[in-house]
Amino acid sequence: MAASTHTVTNQAPPLVGYDVFTSDRALTEAVERHLDPELLDGARAELGALGAAAGSAEVQEWGARADENPPKLRTHDRYGHRIDEVDFHPAWHRLLDRAVSAGLTSAWTRPGGHVRRAAGFLVWTQAEAGHGCPVSMTHAAVPALRTEPSLAAVWEPKLTSTVYEPGLRPAAQKTGVLLGMGMTEKQGGSDVRANTTSAEPLSEPDAYVLRGHKWFCSAPMSDGFLVLAQAPDGLTCFLVPRVLDDGTRNAFAIQRLKDKLGNRSNASAEVEFDGTWARRVGEEGRGVRTIIEMVAATRLDCVLGSAALMRQAVAQAVHHTTYRSAFGGPLIDKPLMRNVLADLALESEAATTLSLRLAAAYDDGGDQERAFLRLALPAAKYWVTKRCTPVAVEASECLGGNGYVEESGMPRLLRESPLNSIWEGAGNVQALDALRALQREPLALDAFLREVGRSRGADHRLDGAIKDLLTELSDLHGIEARARRVVERLALVLQGSLLVRFAPPDVADAFCASRLGGDWGSAFGTLPHSLNLRAVVERAAPQSSPSGGTSQR
């Protein structure tokens, strides 16, 4: 075949060699907005280094290899001894090592830690999302363990360490450890109070023996696990070490690894407890209360993870259409494609801005901010995670057939996109949780309205949306059937208020016109044509890096 037939033209170069952090204007501005000035130089340096790594060819290759080579379960050794080990591709360990060393499990121990960690999590997830699961759970376990100070004194320094030490050894022999979770059971699902795993007290203080089956145990290679089980006084939280202090392995039988739609680099398992040693965390019968802050922290990571996937999808779409020509010019200059890209960019920026605002509330820690989180967090978890899949689908379509090919990376984003809406409570769970806050915690609604009220008078469409929301909330009788509608409005009003305050006018105008003003269709690419869509798209474009990799014309 003639070589001339293989000339490659009109193909976009790979989006590689760029800084994922500094090229994201919505994210960099949020970090500057929420961090104290004296922390900014250090934060910019660490996040810039992480962003440059995430955008490098080497790390992108790690992500692809980890996804293509899912973990493998080895239940027995060659002699028939039960070992219950999970083997991972080396790329998984490299990704996890960098995540831990970048401080993505140490938010609780440094000033501005939650904002810095949230920005880092959003950046690094764009390299590969699966390894973020043990990172998230290790981070979130800290507030649960703090309910038992003697446990926290031993485990917290290791959880917040920047040293990654794989391998099964007693936690006391390691500088850094990871924690997984085992809450869900076959008969209960999200209804953890229906759990049947039993916990029998031992003579040793606060020690128990567990028996039961966990339907989903995340990251089974971890050094320990927070689990729920029925103690004599009711549902209780326990810490299950993978290896006991004397070096023997705890009874922890991994029955199988789940074959999942996405998140394939990460191991999710079914495990059996039969004579498993555990240490009580918190009071007997108060297991749900013990884990409530842990659940909230992982829900924020679901929001961050979805924001990360959306940002990467938008970056890829803008990059591709910048280089790809059709019908006489670059795709990005075509009015209809520009409308699609701008619409996607609005969704991404709104998600990023909201997620960093929630992280800042954690850093503040005051009563007002805690009340704000009580309503804003389930609303954000409900809405942002649900927006991820349509964004991934539409961004893939911007690449045409190229976006349907594995090598583009877009199918991996698409497979990952539904995950965060399902984990840590699916949509109905979040909507009902927000309703409970509205009905039982008046301070939560007050804090929420104070937050959105800071933007009143700045945009008539936002003002109208706030008024409509108050009308919707004026009668909570029979509200469960319309809970999703109410929570969607809560999230959109909050996003709109934040963009009106902090985003460029063109971005805020487009968001309010479409999401709040009703001048929008049922698919992306239906923004009002009179808006300055070019400015919205240019803001979302990934920038060229000084290292020589090209990401923009």
Steps between C-alpha positions, in 0.01 A plus 500: 500500500638843413643689794319812386169347605620497860568872528333621819330838481239693696557309824541674834827436682470339844419731787824440685780697664276756664431607858157372599483744791619832359308447176172476695401860564191416702706283733798732540270793575309295757824408678605866507157599627476252784857480633663749733753712308794368701418146384466578130862481385548158655167374370567623147839328499372164621189504281699614198743213546210256532326654200812475283534134597132428429533648153825324415528217250647272767213535747238478227660170407478388863128571495445304182702202621326489839160501331598237241642263763240464776592344835513125542390301802719223640302314765762225564872450462651206308475274804132565562538748786242777503670835432224726359732740318428739215768569240511835319684621194812707585333807350235485774766516769675791325174696485417427862851584614480842336152565641608424855827690471306801368304516826166378368438318830623777731236773483419483871849588622600825327365854451275530196536126468158424359518755218853397411413134514174550304686680221765228494238226494322672211828532309635150564172323431535619141803271467300193610195480722504144640787541745316797651276256688752395769630857511150628570418239764829547682438874510139459614576250778669761719186661653352157575812384681511823699187384683736250668803712604721204589455357150548836333828553686641183342341504157457865401873578455526202267183588307618856443856398416647589161668159477341221299595152621328217312503145630330314785681565828386608846404866494738566788790414270398749231544876470197543277182293475181494295148426620210344312135466593246220524152634570270350236343156532291292262176547685542868584662709230482862612283395795797418723275460805385174340853357522527154652876463559534425871753630751560298816696668783825340616656521843759741364374862544320637192586187299242293311479208262299550179303256288322588179527588132567838340360545151728793417836540670702771332877475454550156664880535489484775765659480845170528682127543448217686664196274510154493654372203697227421750637506856285413803378862526446550127679604183857597579811610312817289516858518380614173343879479454611291204802368690502461879771643721671161536539475123224246438236583243154580623211282383414688182391270218469674164236301313525683170578834336215685332504525121399866468390727217777746573746572781674189374844570643354492851404184685153470652437172676258274679654393830411253771560561870515184710676548831641833383660711773380861516532804722193706584490859371259723689219384722302182452175560317619831352668371188320729258579807708864390522542479124290803404796736453687230311205462264484877450869516412470223243193668352705815445757285323222370275425862405869569444546182300212587269629855462838354402351268239295783354801730485709239320216424256460870419876550463518212254202628301631856475847375412373268226275757337781756507705283265233315306373670182171442322298689243769753434641581842576386856207340675537727799414801281171352381211674681315180584809318630592808701156489659551137600846566642384806693209306647734223615744755639225660709415164657865434578571840649186494713600160639856610577394826663243327720730217606776738614245711689399187693863419576548853632207446736690204648805716559292769670341248736266752664139434594368701205711308250413164653132587469558607139666168419212306651274609213744604228702179500219249425357744244839527329559127518160440343531748215868521404548124486188463282629759253824310445372233262321730253809722493724201427267379225476839329874563528568163339267594217707814441783264402270309265605143431839571656325544834355149480843343472676384817828669408336841529439448872141619467341154550684472833353835608156388389517167686612682813238775477199328674703376793491798734124528469468142627767484771439639848125512445332523160272781389196420712714461811650845447166661427343350814801603707457859381130482591589384851724802538219730381246346735709446812783754488375856440853634539601312185246679283585830667870453422421400142280805443763727650751360252285545189373831634845650457428514127152649518450799273788407270293305245124512457484134391679390816267715708202338331639151559554573870141627527367187326708282731358670809150442365583132446631474857207683659304176527698187587190284534517207258832621371662157462351438156647828374827471692718467191351813347556699819858381548583571135380856551704534817814397313436721197423807710815444703713454186345808343563712806865395513557569131331841524736590783823351372496404130555737205177674396475303175502171691251613763272650236494178298436284806218715631337537159495125441485321836297759692328712234362209300651605165642154439410180320508139610849426366837672513560758228172685549624816668358836382691604189530859621744406780876544475565130454849550360616646832354206691678248279833685505491500880458121501784429258803308634810715462835429337772387736858636497626141486432483130176301500228673302144527614367808323544669166 
